[in-house]
Amino acid sequence: MRIWSKELTFSTKRHREVLDITGEVLAAVRDSGIENGILLVQLPHATAALVLNEVESGLMQDLLDKLEDFAPMRGGYHHDRIDDNAHAHLKSAFIGSSRVLPIVEGRVVRGTWQNFLVIEEDGPRTRRLVIFVMGE
């Protein structure tokens, strides 16, 4: 069994946005040389989230809109007394910051419309992404 990892750095441009990082993740899996195994993608941040979903501008805006309905920026949160980003923490906590998928014959097993999307809720920021591949 082999283990391979890579850390990527990227910057977000807006306070709230959805970024497609699928190309970077798939390229990293190819670079790993692992044909069959497990992919772990981790976004080590408490105010951004990682989802698998379709890259379509209307849907990406719908994601941001529904998340705002769920935890509005000005929600009267306790955390906002020390740092004005409780909404971002809540969204990340409920969505999550990692995804695990199988790799079979060198390809990440995912649905046709499943792309790796970062949901930024506290930008603009420089973010890190850890890609960990284990297998043979």
Secondary structure as UniProt FT lines:
FT   STRAND          2..11
FT   STRAND          17..20
FT   HELIX           22..32
FT   STRAND          37..42
FT   STRAND          48..53
FT   HELIX           57..70
FT   TURN            73..74
FT   HELIX           78..81
FT   HELIX           86..95
FT   STRAND          98..104
FT   TURN            105..106
FT   STRAND          107..108
FT   TURN            112..113
FT   STRAND          115..120
FT   STRAND          126..135
//
